[in-house]
């Protein structure tokens, strides 16, 4: 196949299109059809007429390729390759290497937010500059104020913007100081001027000589390749001028300019309304000061101090009138025991209020309750003294003036109560403090908010869900009936609510086949208590039965099992209760594999599962001569048991098939009554796994063989990382794999769960060929073709392209 093109250079403008004409000749002896495409350009921008060119042997034809690029396609010279593919003859594809020259396009836009800023002196505007062309721009910024009354600054003043990118710049405008007056608008014009950043290749003038390369096979079926030189220009001077035009980087590129207007609406420091308000406030303040001064003089002094006896205060410079023992008070002499009018009272001086706080739920002392004595003043209630009740519920409020007080009792988790038992201040009863003798017995009862207890139970190693009944019984008083009761939920969780508090409770846990368990706990008012996990107690179990030879009890039989990871062996008696056995002290719940073997007899294996506290005495086993047994475990490649797998014995007189256990000892299997001696095979199969066969040999007597078989998975996996055009991970990308019949979907995630940031994983894939496609809004998708083999993980990273 011979191919030539009418040009070597595709000269195209952004957003425009150009055509390339190909001459194709079929040099083979077979009728052929050819298709064309351009490698290096998006398929959506290239069309071919005709799409399929049929050619008879030694016939020629033409294909016209229409090439288009978007307005944002980068300017400059780009290497592209035209592929001409054979459809009918199956010949190798031919390739033509061409150059595509995209003309530069300069476009710049400028937006500002906000357009109007209201401030006293200084404002900030955010400028957004968008380069909508296809070459990078060096942009400089200027601002013009017609009145020249403001100062401006840009941060940064110059910046480089790549093609298709948006840059942000901050404009700061500072106006002159304005103390008073009306608001004033100051308008500025912001202008951005951009020039091409660096050299930009321009379209070549006068290019008309195509240089074409074509490939094919000669008569000896050998590859040939020929280069055709471009036609020489008629005038050497014209060629020199064309060359100069191509190398001049900015010969025809004029700067691009964008502008916008911003406005600083400057307001004064003090507006007219504010000045008026300040004057009015000053007048009101002066009037209020005079009014309050008069009131303070008229009602000078505190009512509580006027009720105190004269001996409570130190003498002043003049005799005291109107009070008892005033005659004994002389200038400069203080009566015995007199106290200063100001400052705190000395320790041990003044009245005392004491009492006891008890809890309403159990009538026991309540500690850590805040007790406050509040005195009525012209400013309302004021806390005069406070204290906390002790462990025994007692409290003491000392250093009080001899007057009346309201007592308030409060604490977190309790309802606030006012003495004697009021819910609010209005219903409270005042208490008078006495200086002659301390007042005692001001007792209060405080009610705690309901409490709750929650926790969980541990039923031990059992696969059967265990439901326990939980009851709470108060240990205070003579109450013997449970106050609250519930049953455990999924996971053994429970919660007891609305418990009277404070209180001490006995929690009892009962469940079928478990021993009753109790714990004692204490709750405070309103407390949400988390009780430690309670492990249910179970009794040990045992397994018993009789071993016979089919007719008579058989003594001397070795019975072996595993308890807590250790082998335990017992034997049947040969005298007395011949053949009977009991395996005691077996932890429950649990699954036990028991093997019976005796000299001259074939071995036998049984699997027994004991529930919580369960015992069995009905295991009757018959040993026969000439037969044996085999048992073992089936696991995966990680050592975990595989339940539900099919196990078949090969070589037996009759077909013997079993299934591995799915509960208890998962993966365990056993076969009995196999003729001995003999050679057998065990075949294991499980959907999704590769089958395997294990040979075994059974002797005439002795312990049966223990087999451990491993099944490898028959499925494969695909894993990798999805990244963006810049190589950064893209969590959230959608990944789809398909074999043409079925699809498997996944999603790239963040780091965690064994996957890196942007990682994905597709599992349970049958061996075969798959296409994997990654996609995400705003990006162009990528597809990869790969093969999956059994048990292996294929790593395939996917890099998405920039969206159009």
C-alpha positions in Angstrom: 0.0 0.0 0.0 1.4 3.4 -1.1 0.2 6.6 0.6 1.0 10.3 -0.1 -0.3 13.6 1.3 -0.9 16.9 -0.4 0.9 18.8 2.5 3.3 18.3 5.3 2.0 21.1 7.4 -1.6 21.6 8.7 -2.1 25.3 9.2 -5.1 25.9 11.4 -6.7 28.6 13.6 -8.1 27.9 17.0 -11.8 26.9 16.6 -11.3 26.4 12.9 -10.5 23.5 10.6 -8.3 22.4 7.7 -8.3 19.5 5.2 -5.6 17.0 4.2 -6.0 15.0 1.0 -4.4 11.5 1.0 -3.6 9.5 -2.2 -3.8 5.8 -1.5 -2.7 3.0 -3.9 -3.4 -0.7 -3.3 -0.2 -2.5 -4.2 -1.5 -5.9 -3.1 -3.3 -8.6 -5.2 -6.3 -8.6 -2.9 -9.3 -6.2 -2.9 -8.7 -4.0 0.1 -10.5 -1.3 2.1 -8.7 1.3 4.1 -9.6 3.6 7.0 -7.7 6.6 8.3 -7.3 8.3 11.7 -5.0 10.9 13.2 -2.9 9.9 16.2 -2.4 12.8 18.5 -5.8 14.6 18.1 -9.1 13.9 19.8 -11.2 11.6 17.6 -14.2 14.0 17.8 -12.3 16.7 15.9 -11.3 14.5 12.9 -13.6 13.3 10.1 -12.8 11.2 7.1 -14.5 11.2 3.7 -15.1 8.5 2.8 -14.9 6.6 6.1 -13.9 3.4 4.2 -12.1 3.6 0.8 -12.5 0.4 -1.2 -9.6 -0.3 -3.6 -9.1 -3.0 -6.2 -5.6 -4.4 -6.8 -3.2 -1.7 -8.2 -6.0 0.9 -7.9 -5.7 4.4 -6.3 -8.1 6.6 -4.5 -8.3 9.7 -2.3 -9.3 10.3 1.3 -10.0 13.8 2.6 -9.4 14.3 6.3 -11.1 17.3 7.9 -9.2 18.4 11.1 -10.6 20.8 13.7 -9.3 22.0 17.0 -11.1 23.9 19.9 -10.4 27.5 20.6 -8.4 26.6 23.7 -6.0 24.3 21.9 -2.4 25.3 22.7 -0.7 27.5 20.1 2.5 26.2 18.4 3.8 23.4 16.3 2.4 19.9 17.1 3.5 16.6 15.7 0.7 14.4 14.5 0.7 11.0 12.7 -1.9 9.8 10.1 -2.5 6.1 10.3 -3.9 4.3 7.2 -5.2 0.9 8.2 -5.9 -2.0 5.9 -9.3 -3.7 6.5 -9.7 -6.3 3.9 -6.1 -7.4 3.0 -4.8 -7.4 6.5 -1.6 -5.4 5.5 0.3 -3.5 8.2 -0.8 0.0 8.7 1.0 2.9 7.0 1.9 6.1 8.9 2.5 9.7 7.7 4.2 12.1 10.1 2.9 15.7 9.7 3.2 19.0 11.6 0.2 20.9 12.7 0.7 24.7 13.4 -2.0 26.3 15.6 -2.1 30.1 15.5 -2.0 32.0 18.7 -5.1 33.6 20.1 -5.0 36.3 22.9 -8.1 36.9 25.0 -8.3 38.4 28.5 -11.3 39.2 30.8 -11.4 41.1 34.0 -14.1 40.9 36.8 -14.2 42.6 40.2 -16.1 41.8 43.4 -17.5 43.8 44.9 -18.1 46.5 42.4 -19.0 49.0 45.2 -17.4 48.9 48.6 -18.6 51.1 51.5 -16.0 52.0 54.1 -14.7 54.9 56.2 -11.3 55.1 54.5 -9.9 51.9 53.1 -11.5 49.1 51.0 -10.4 45.9 49.3 -11.5 44.6 45.9 -10.8 41.1 44.5 -10.0 41.0 40.8 -10.4 37.9 38.8 -8.5 37.7 35.5 -9.3 34.9 33.1 -7.1 33.9 30.1 -9.5 32.6 27.5 -6.8 32.4 24.8 -4.4 29.6 24.0 -1.1 31.2 25.0 0.2 32.2 28.4 0.0 36.0 29.2 2.1 38.4 31.2 -0.4 40.8 32.8 0.2 44.2 34.4 -2.4 46.1 36.3 -3.1 49.8 36.7 -5.8 51.9 38.3 -6.8 55.5 37.4 -8.6 57.9 39.7 -10.0 60.9 37.8 -9.9 63.1 40.9 -6.4 61.8 42.1 -7.8 61.7 45.6 -7.1 58.0 46.5 -4.1 55.8 46.6 -4.1 52.3 45.2 -2.0 49.1 45.4 -2.2 45.7 43.7 -1.1 42.4 45.2 0.6 41.2 43.1 1.0 44.1 40.6 2.1 41.7 37.8 1.3 38.1 37.2 1.5 35.3 34.6 -1.6 33.5 33.6 -1.4 30.2 31.7 -3.9 29.5 28.9 -7.3 28.7 30.2 -6.4 29.6 33.8 -7.9 32.2 36.2 -5.7 34.3 38.5 -6.8 36.5 41.4 -5.4 39.8 42.4 -6.2 42.1 45.4 -6.7 45.8 44.9 -6.5 48.0 48.0 -7.9 51.6 47.8 -7.3 54.1 50.5 -9.1 57.5 50.5 -8.4 60.7 52.5 -9.6 61.0 56.1 -13.3 62.2 56.5 -14.4 63.2 60.0 -17.9 64.5 59.2 -20.1 65.2 56.2 -22.1 63.1 53.7 -21.0 59.9 51.9 -18.8 60.4 48.8 -18.4 58.1 45.8 -14.8 57.7 44.4 -14.8 55.9 41.1 -11.6 54.2 39.7 -10.9 52.5 36.3 -8.9 49.3 36.6 -7.1 48.2 33.5 -5.3 44.9 32.8 -2.9 44.7 29.9 -1.6 41.3 28.8 1.1 40.3 26.3 2.2 36.9 25.2 4.5 35.3 27.7 7.6 34.1 25.7 8.0 33.3 21.9 4.9 32.2 20.0 5.3 30.4 16.6 3.2 32.1 13.9 1.7 30.5 10.7 4.2 29.9 7.9 3.6 32.2 4.9 3.9 30.7 1.4 4.2 27.1 2.4 3.0 25.0 -0.6 5.5 22.2 -1.1 4.3 19.0 0.6 6.8 16.5 2.0 5.1 13.1 2.1 6.3 9.8 3.4 4.7 6.5 2.4 5.4 2.9 3.2 4.5 -0.4 1.7 6.0 -3.6 0.3 7.8 -4.2 -2.9 7.7 -7.2 -5.2 9.9 -9.2 -2.8 7.6 -8.4 0.1 10.2 -6.1 1.7 9.5 -2.8 3.5 10.2 0.4 1.5 10.3 4.0 2.8 10.7 7.1 0.7 10.9 10.8 1.6 9.8 13.4 -1.0 11.4 16.8 -0.6 9.3 20.0 -0.6 9.2 22.1 -3.7 11.7 24.9 -3.9 10.2 28.4 -3.9 10.5 30.3 -7.1 12.0 33.3 -5.5 14.8 32.9 -2.8 14.0 36.3 -1.4 10.5 35.3 -0.8 11.7 32.2 1.1 13.9 34.3 3.3 11.0 36.6 4.2 8.8 33.6 5.0 11.5 32.2 7.3 11.9 35.5 9.1 8.1 35.7 9.7 8.1 32.2 11.3 11.0 32.9 13.7 9.8 36.4 14.9 8.1 35.5 18.2 5.7 38.5 18.5 5.7 40.1 15.1 1.9 40.3 14.8 0.7 39.8 18.4 -0.7 43.0 19.9 -1.3 43.3 23.6 -4.8 42.5 24.9 -6.5 44.8 27.3 -9.4 44.4 29.7 -10.9 47.0 32.1 -13.6 47.5 34.7 -14.8 50.2 37.1 -14.8 50.0 40.9 -16.3 52.4 43.4 -15.3 53.3 46.9 -18.2 54.8 48.8 -16.5 56.7 51.6 -18.4 57.5 54.7 -17.3 60.0 57.4 -16.1 58.9 60.9 -19.0 60.7 62.5 -22.3 61.0 60.7 -24.9 63.6 61.4 -27.3 61.1 63.0 -24.5 59.8 65.3 -23.7 63.4 66.4 -27.3 64.0 67.3 -27.5 60.7 69.2 -24.4 61.5 71.2 -25.8 64.8 72.3 -29.1 63.2 73.4 -27.3 60.4 75.2 -25.1 63.0 77.1 -28.2 64.9 78.2 -29.9 61.7 79.4 -26.8 60.5 81.2 -26.4 63.8 83.1 -30.1 63.7 84.1 -29.8 60.0 85.2 -26.7 60.8 87.3 -28.5 63.5 89.2 -31.5 61.3 89.7 -29.5 58.3 91.0 -27.4 60.6 93.3 -30.6 61.9 94.9 -32.0 58.3 95.4 -28.7 57.0 96.9 -28.7 59.8 99.4 -32.4 59.3 100.3 -32.1 55.5 100.7 -28.5 55.4 101.9 -27.6 52.2 103.8 -28.6 48.6 103.6 -31.8 47.4 105.5 -30.0 44.4 106.9 -27.3 46.4 108.6 -29.9 48.7 110.3 -31.4 45.6 112.0 -28.0 44.6 113.6 -27.5 45.6 117.3 -25.2 48.5 118.1 -22.5 46.2 119.5 -22.2 44.6 116.1 -20.3 47.6 114.8 -17.3 49.7 115.9 -18.0 53.1 117.6 -17.9 56.2 115.4 -16.6 59.6 116.5 -19.9 60.7 118.0 -22.2 59.1 120.5 -24.8 56.7 119.1 -28.4 57.7 119.6 -31.6 55.7 119.5 -29.9 52.4 120.4 -29.4 50.5 123.5 -26.3 51.1 125.6 -25.7 54.3 123.6 -24.7 56.1 126.8 -21.7 53.8 127.3 -20.3 54.6 123.9 -17.9 57.6 124.0 -15.8 59.2 121.4 -13.0 56.9 120.3 -14.1 54.0 122.5 -15.5 50.8 120.9 -17.9 48.6 122.9 -16.7 45.2 123.9 -17.0 42.7 120.9 -17.7 45.5 118.4 -17.0 44.7 114.7 -16.1 46.9 111.8 -18.9 48.0 109.4 -17.0 47.1 106.3 -15.1 44.0 105.2 -15.7 40.3 106.0 -16.6 39.1 109.5 -13.8 37.4 111.4 -13.9 33.6 111.6 -16.3 32.3 114.2 -18.2 35.5 114.4 -21.8 36.0 113.4 -24.7 33.7 113.0 -24.6 30.0 111.8 -27.2 27.9 110.0 -26.7 24.2 110.0 -28.7 21.2 109.0 -28.7 17.9 107.1 -29.6 17.1 103.4 -31.1 13.7 102.6 -32.1 12.0 99.3 -35.8 11.4 98.6 -35.1 8.1 96.9 -33.5 6.3 99.9 -33.7 8.8 102.8 -30.0 8.5 103.2 -27.5 11.5 103.6 -26.8 13.2 100.4 -23.2 14.5 100.0 -21.8 17.2 97.6 -25.0 19.2 97.6 -24.5 23.0 97.2 -26.3 24.9 100.0 -26.7 28.7 99.5 -28.0 31.4 101.9 -29.5 34.3 99.9 -30.2 37.7 101.4 -32.7 40.2 99.9 -31.1 43.5 99.0 -32.0 46.5 96.8 -30.3 44.7 94.0 -32.3 41.5 94.5 -31.2 38.2 96.0 -27.5 38.0 96.8 -25.6 34.9 97.9 -24.4 35.7 101.4 -22.8 32.3 102.2 -22.5 28.9 100.6 -21.2 25.4 101.5 -21.4 21.8 100.3 -22.9 19.0 102.3 -20.5 16.4 103.7 -20.6 12.7 103.1 -23.0 12.4 106.1 -25.3 15.0 104.6 -24.5 17.8 107.2 -23.7 21.4 106.2 -22.8 24.6 108.0 -23.3 28.2 106.8 -21.2 30.6 109.1 -20.4 34.3 109.3 -24.0 35.5 108.7 -25.5 38.8 109.8 -28.6 38.3 112.1 -31.3 38.6 109.5 -33.5 36.5 107.3 -32.3 34.3 104.5 -33.6 32.0 101.8 -31.9 28.6 101.6 -31.4 26.9 98.2 -30.2 23.3 97.7 -28.9 22.3 94.2 -26.5 19.9 92.5 -25.9 18.4 89.1 -28.3 15.5 88.6 -30.8 16.8 91.3 -33.9 19.0 91.2 -33.2 22.3 92.9 -35.2 22.8 96.1 -35.8 25.9 98.3 -36.3 25.4 102.0 -38.4 23.7 103.2 -39.6 21.9 100.0 -40.4 24.5 97.4 -39.7 24.2 93.7 -39.1 28.0 93.3 -38.3 31.2 95.2 -41.8 32.4 95.5 -42.9 29.4 97.7 -39.7 29.4 99.8 -39.8 30.0 103.6 -37.2 32.4 105.0 -34.9 31.3 107.8 -33.7 33.8 110.5 -30.1 33.6 111.6 -29.6 34.3 115.4 -26.5 35.8 116.9 -27.2 34.6 120.4 -27.4 30.9 119.5 -26.7 29.1 116.3 -29.8 27.9 114.5 -29.8 24.2 113.9 -31.9 21.6 112.3 -32.7 23.4 109.0 -33.0 20.1 107.1 -34.0 19.5 103.5 -34.9 16.6 101.3 -33.6 16.7 97.7 -34.9 14.6 94.8 -32.4 13.1 92.3 -33.1 12.9 88.6 -33.8 9.3 87.2 -30.6 7.4 86.5 -29.8 4.7 83.9 -27.4 1.7 83.7 -26.2 0.3 80.4 -23.6 -2.3 79.5 -23.3 -5.7 77.8 -22.8 -9.4 78.5 -20.2 -11.9 77.2 -21.8 -15.3 76.7 -18.4 -16.9 75.9 -17.5 -19.0 72.8 -20.8 -19.9 71.3 -22.3 -19.5 67.8 -25.9 -19.6 69.1 -27.3 -16.1 70.0 -27.8 -15.8 73.8 -30.6 -13.6 75.2 -30.3 -12.8 78.9 -32.8 -11.2 81.3 -31.3 -8.3 83.3 -33.1 -7.2 86.5 -32.2 -4.3 88.9 -33.2 -4.7 92.6 -32.7 -1.9 95.1 -30.5 -2.8 98.2 -32.0 0.0 100.3 -34.9 -0.8 102.6 -37.0 -3.9 102.5 -37.7 -3.8 98.7 -37.1 -7.3 97.3 -39.0 -7.0 94.0 -37.0 -5.8 91.0 -37.4 -2.1 90.2 -36.5 -2.5 86.5 -36.1 -5.4 84.1 -35.0 -5.8 80.4 -33.6 -8.3 78.0 -30.4 -8.1 76.1 -30.4 -7.0 72.4 -28.1 -7.8 69.5 -24.5 -8.0 70.7 -25.5 -8.6 74.3 -26.3 -4.9 75.0 -28.8 -3.9 77.6 -30.1 -0.6 79.2 -32.1 0.0 82.4 -33.7 3.4 82.6 -35.8 5.5 85.0 -34.0 4.2 88.1 -34.6 6.2 91.3 -31.4 7.9 92.3 -29.2 8.1 94.2 -29.4 4.4 95.0 -27.5 1.1 95.2 -28.7 -1.8 93.0 -28.0 -5.4 92.5 -28.0 -6.4 88.8 -28.9 -10.1 88.1 -28.3 -11.8 84.8 -30.0 -15.0 83.9 -29.9 -17.0 80.6 -30.8 -20.6 79.6 -28.0 -23.1 80.4 -26.0 -20.4 82.2 -25.6 -19.9 85.9 -27.1 -16.8 87.4 -24.7 -13.9 87.7 -25.0 -10.8 90.0 -23.1 -7.5 90.4 -23.7 -4.5 92.7 -23.5 -1.0 91.5 -24.3 2.5 92.7 -25.8 5.4 90.8 -26.0 9.1 91.6 -28.8 11.5 90.6 -29.2 11.8 86.8 -26.2 9.6 86.2 -25.8 7.5 83.0 -23.7 4.7 84.3 -21.7 2.4 82.0 -21.4 -1.0 83.7 -18.4 -3.2 82.8 -19.0 -6.1 80.6 -20.4 -9.1 82.6 -19.2 -12.5 81.5 -21.9 -15.1 82.0 -20.8 -18.2 84.0 -21.4 -21.6 82.5 -20.8 -25.1 84.0 -18.5 -27.6 82.3 -20.1 -30.4 80.3 -19.1 -33.9 79.6 -19.5 -36.5 76.8 -20.1 -40.2 77.6 -21.3 -43.4 75.9 -20.4 -47.0 75.1 -18.0 -48.4 72.5 -18.9 -51.9 71.1 -17.6 -54.2 68.3 -21.1 -54.3 66.9 -22.4 -56.7 69.5 -20.4 -56.7 72.7 -18.9 -53.8 74.7 -15.3 -53.3 73.7 -12.6 -52.5 76.3 -9.1 -51.0 75.7 -10.4 -48.5 73.2 -8.3 -45.3 73.0 -10.5 -42.2 73.0 -8.8 -38.9 71.9 -10.0 -35.3 71.7 -8.6 -31.8 72.0 -9.5 -29.5 75.0 -8.2 -25.9 75.1 -5.6 -26.8 72.5 -4.3 -29.8 74.3 -4.8 -33.5 73.4 -6.7 -35.5 76.0 -6.8 -39.4 75.8 -8.8 -41.8 77.9 -9.6 -45.5 77.5 -12.6 -47.8 78.0 -12.4 -50.2 80.9 -11.8 -53.9 80.3 -13.5 -55.0 83.5 -16.6 -53.8 85.3 -18.5 -51.4 82.9 -16.7 -52.6 79.9 -16.7 -50.3 76.9 -18.2 -47.3 78.7 -16.5 -43.9 78.7 -16.9 -40.4 80.0 -14.8 -37.4 79.0 -15.3 -34.9 81.9 -14.6 -31.2 82.5 -15.2 -30.0 78.9 -15.6 -26.2 78.6 -18.9 -25.2 77.1 -20.1 -24.1 74.7 -17.7 -25.8 72.3 -17.3 -28.3 69.4 -15.2 -31.5 70.0 -13.8 -34.0 67.5 -13.5 -37.4 69.2 -11.5 -40.3 67.7 -12.0 -43.9 68.8 -9.2 -46.5 67.9 -8.3 -50.0 69.1 -5.8 -52.6 68.0 -7.4 -54.9 65.4 -10.2 -52.5 64.7 -10.7 -49.7 62.4 -10.7 -46.1 63.8 -13.9 -44.0 64.1 -14.3 -40.2 64.3 -17.3 -38.3 65.7 -18.1 -34.6 66.0 -20.0 -33.5 69.1 -21.2 -29.9 69.8 -22.0 -29.0 73.3 -24.2 -26.0 74.2 -23.8 -23.8 77.3 -23.6 -26.2 80.3 -24.7 -29.2 78.2 -23.6 -32.8 78.8 -24.2 -35.9 76.6 -24.2 -39.5 77.6 -25.7 -41.1 74.5 -22.7 -41.3 72.2 -22.6 -45.0 71.2 -19.8 -46.0 68.8 -19.3 -49.3 67.0 -15.8 -50.3 65.9 -15.5 -53.0 63.2 -12.4 -54.9 62.1 -11.2 -54.1 58.7 -12.6 -50.6 58.4 -11.1 -47.3 59.3 -11.8 -43.5 59.2 -10.2 -40.3 58.0 -10.8 -36.7 59.2 -9.3 -33.3 58.8 -9.7 -29.6 58.0 -10.2 -27.7 54.8 -8.8 -24.1 54.9 -8.1 -21.3 52.4 -4.7 -19.8 51.6 -4.9 -17.7 54.8 -5.6 -20.6 57.1 -9.3 -19.9 57.7 -11.7 -22.8 57.6 -13.9 -23.3 54.5 -17.4 -24.5 55.3 -19.9 -25.9 52.9 -17.2 -27.5 50.6 -18.0 -30.8 48.9 -15.6 -33.7 49.9 -15.7 -37.0 47.9 -13.8 -40.2 48.7 -12.2 -41.9 45.7 -11.4 -45.6 45.7 -14.2 -46.7 48.1 -16.5 -49.5 47.2 -19.4 -47.1 47.2 -19.5 -43.3 46.5 -19.0 -41.4 49.8 -19.6 -37.7 49.8 -19.7 -35.2 52.7 -19.7 -31.5 53.4 -17.4 -29.5 55.6 -18.9 -28.0 58.7 -20.1 -24.4 58.5 -20.5 -23.9 62.3 -18.4 -24.8 65.3 -15.2 -26.3 63.9 -15.7 -24.7 60.5 -14.1 -26.6 57.6 -14.0 -30.0 59.5 -14.9 -33.2 57.8 -14.7 -37.0 58.5 -15.4 -40.4 56.9 -15.9 -43.7 58.7 -16.3 -47.3 57.6 -13.6 -47.3 54.9 -12.2 -50.8 54.2 -8.6 -51.2 55.5 -5.9 -51.4 54.5 -6.5 -49.3 51.4 -5.5 -46.3 49.3 -8.0 -43.5 48.8 -8.2 -40.0 47.4 -10.1 -37.1 48.9 -11.4 -34.6 46.4 -12.4 -31.1 47.6 -14.5 -28.6 45.6 -16.1 -25.2 46.4 -17.5 -22.6 44.1 -15.0 -19.8 43.5 -12.1 -22.0 44.4 -9.8 -24.3 42.5 -10.5 -28.0 43.4 -7.8 -30.2 44.9 -7.2 -33.9 45.5 -5.3 -35.4 48.4 -4.1 -39.1 48.5 -4.3 -41.1 51.8 -3.3 -44.5 53.0 -5.4 -46.4 55.7 -3.7 -49.1 57.7 -5.5 -52.1 59.3 -5.4 -50.5 62.7 -4.0 -47.5 64.6 -5.0 -43.9 64.7 -6.7 -42.5 61.6 -4.8 -40.0 59.5 -5.5 -36.3 60.0 -5.7 -34.4 56.7 -5.2 -30.6 56.2 -6.2 -29.5 52.7 -5.9 -26.0 51.2 -8.1 -24.6 48.4 -6.8 -21.7 46.5 -9.3 -19.2 45.0 -10.1 -19.6 41.3 -10.9 -16.0 40.9 -8.7 -12.9 40.3 -8.7 -9.3 41.3 -7.8 -5.9 39.7 -6.4 -3.1 41.7 -4.8 0.3 41.1 -4.9 4.0 41.6 -7.0 6.6 39.7 -5.2 10.0 39.2 -5.9 13.3 37.4 -4.0 14.9 34.6 -1.4 16.3 37.1 -0.9 12.9 38.7 -2.8 13.7 41.9 -5.2 11.0 43.3 -8.9 11.3 42.5 -11.0 9.7 45.3 -14.6 9.3 44.2 -13.8 8.3 40.6 -16.0 5.5 39.1 -14.3 2.3 37.9 -16.1 -0.3 35.8 -14.7 -3.6 34.5 -16.4 -5.7 31.9 -15.8 -9.0 30.0 -18.5 -8.2 27.4 -21.1 -10.1 29.2 -21.1 -8.8 32.8 -19.9 -5.6 34.5 -18.2 -5.1 37.9 -18.3 -1.6 39.5 -16.1 0.0 42.1 -15.1 3.5 43.2 -11.8 5.0 44.1 -11.6 5.8 47.8 -9.4 7.8 50.2 -6.5 6.2 52.0 -7.5 3.4 54.4 -8.6 -0.3 54.5 -5.4 -1.4 52.8 -5.9 0.9 49.8 -3.9 4.1 49.0 -5.5 7.5 48.3 -7.4 7.2 45.1 -7.2 3.4 45.1 -9.8 1.0 43.8 -10.3 -2.8 44.0 -12.4 -5.2 41.9 -12.7 -8.7 43.3 -14.2 -12.1 42.4 -13.3 -11.9 38.7 -13.2 -15.1 36.6 -10.0 -15.6 34.6 -10.2 -13.9 31.2 -9.8 -10.6 29.4 -11.4 -7.4 30.7 -11.6 -3.7 29.8 -11.4 -1.4 32.8 -12.7 2.2 32.5 -12.3 5.0 34.9 -14.4 8.2 34.7 -15.3 11.2 36.8 -17.3 14.4 36.0 -15.0 17.2 34.6 -12.4 14.7 33.3 -12.0 12.6 30.2 -12.2 8.8 30.9 -9.5 6.3 30.4 -9.8 2.6 29.4 -7.3 -0.2 29.7 -7.3 -3.8 28.4 -5.9 -6.5 30.6 -6.0 -10.2 31.4 -6.9 -11.7 34.8 -5.6 -15.1 36.0 -6.8 -17.3 38.8 -5.6 -16.3 42.3 -3.7 -13.3 41.1 -4.1 -9.5 41.5 -3.5 -7.4 38.3 -2.3 -3.9 39.1 -3.6 -1.2 36.6 -3.3 2.5 37.4 -5.7 4.8 35.4 -4.9 8.5 34.7 -7.8 10.7 33.6 -7.3 13.5 31.1 -8.5 17.1 31.4 -12.2 17.6 30.5 -13.1 19.4 27.2 
